[in-house]
Amino acid sequence: MVLDKGNPDMLKFLRNEFIQVISNTTNSHLNFLVRNEEKTIADVKEIIQIFMKENISLNKWGLFEIPIDGCYCFINWEEDKHVSFANYFSEDNKFVPTTLDEYSNEVQSDSITLAINAG
């Protein structure tokens, strides 16, 4: 999916995916942050665009944890899938999917799907 922020349909789709994340975020504190805190909102919207680029719907995905600044963990409870995103691996602070290796070290993944399958 090509992201065109000037396209009203694309903006509507992004807004709908954001609403899905809010609906599926069950932790009340995280739900408050994703609704009200500007940095969290901006970061989650950036991560949603990564899902969109990989044609992965956020229909059942919610925010599960923000363990440290710049790291967001998402979970799909129904399909028992999880993936994290971090922005501290690059100088431009772009989010990338991450997973844990066998020593519990966080490593970058080339895609959400690869990160899910590695986890």
Beta strands, then each sheet from edge to edge (+ up, - down):
strand 1: 61-65
strand 2: 71-76
strand 3: 81-86
strand 4: 96-100
strand 5: 106-108
sheet 1: 1+ 2- 3+ 4- 5+
end
